[in-house]
Amino acid sequence: MIDAHVTPEAALEVMASAFSSFGRGDAAMQARIRTEAGGVKLSTLGAVIPTQGVAGAKVYTTINGQFSFVILIFSTDDGRPLASFDAGAITRLRTAACTTLAAQRLARAGARTLALFGAGTQGAQHARQLSAALGLERILVSDPHADAAMPERLSAQCGIPVALAEPDAAVAEADIIVTASRATTPLFSGAAIRPGAFVAAIGSSLPHTRELDDTALRRAAAVVVEWRPQSTREAGDIVLAGPGALPPEKIVELADVVIGKVSPRQRDDDIVIYKSVGVGLEDVALAGYAWSRIAGEADRRAG
C-alpha cells in the first residue's frame, strides 16, 4: 500500500523537509532504545514534527536477525492517534531517500559510476533511487550472496548496465559507493577509494560492526551523520575507529548540510562519507506523509 501512495521522489522531498525542520530547531528526535530478553530484542525510536503535524515512533522486534516493524503516528494538533503502519516499505524508501538527499549535496558533480556492496532489498532500492536522481551510467556490484540473474534484474530496474566486480576493483572505479551489507568487518580497503568519491555506509546500526576501515575514515574530509548523539553511540564505523582516524570535528550532521550551515565538500578530490544508522525523524516524517496521502484520497472518495 505504501508504494502506491509514496513515490521515491516524494520520499526525497519529505526527507529534505524533515531535516530542514530539524536543523532549524522545529522538530525533535527520540534516540533508539533497545531492550532484550530471551533472545528477543525490542527497539523504539521516534520524533515530533509539528511543522508536519505529526509525532510518533517506530517500534520493532528483532528475533534471529529478522525484523518486524510498525510505525505509530499521532496528531500534534490534538494528540489523537492517526494511524499505524507496517514499516517495512517506509524503512526501505526513507533509507534510500536519505542517502540520495546526502548524495545530491555531497557527491562530486558528474558522478556516473556506483559501486554497490549488497544487492538485497536496501541495496536495490538505493541503486534505483540514486540512478534516477543523479543520472548514473553504470553500477558495479559486489555481493557474494547474489544470484546469477541479479545483474540483469537490477539493470532492468535502473535502466543502466550492471556488472559484478571484486571489492577493491569496484571501489577504484566508483564515484559513489554504497555499502548495504550485514558485514561485521570492513568490506574493502579504504586506500582503494577514488579521490573525490562519495561513500554511503548504511548497512549497520550496531556499535560492534563496521563496513569501512580506518583508512577510509582518515582519508575523508568529513563524515556526515543523521544525528550526532545517536550515530556516535550506534555506528560501529565511528565507535570502533582507531586513535586519530576520526577526529570529532570531522563529524557533521546532515541537517546542517541540508540547511546550508556547513559544506563538507570543499574540493573535487575530497572524499566525503555519509554514515547512516536510521533515525526516528525519517520514519515519522514519511509515515506522516503517507497518512496525509491516504487520508486525502479517502476524503476525495467520500466527497
Secondary structure, DSSP 8 states (H G I E B T S, - for coil): -HHHH--HHHHHHHHHHHHHHHHTTS-EEEEEEEEEETTEEEEEEEEEETTTTEEEEEEEEEETTEEEEEEEEEETTT--EEEEEE-HHHHHHHHHHHHHHHHHHHS-TT--EEEEE--SHHHHHHHHHHHHHHT--EEEEE-TT--TTHHHHHHHHHTS-EEE--HHHHHHH-SEEEE-S--SS-SS-GGGS-TT-EEEE-S---TT--SS-HHHHHHEEEEEES-HHHHHHH-HHHHT--TTTS-GGGEEEHHHHHTTS-----STT-EEEEE----HHHHHHHHHHHHHHHHHHHHHHH-
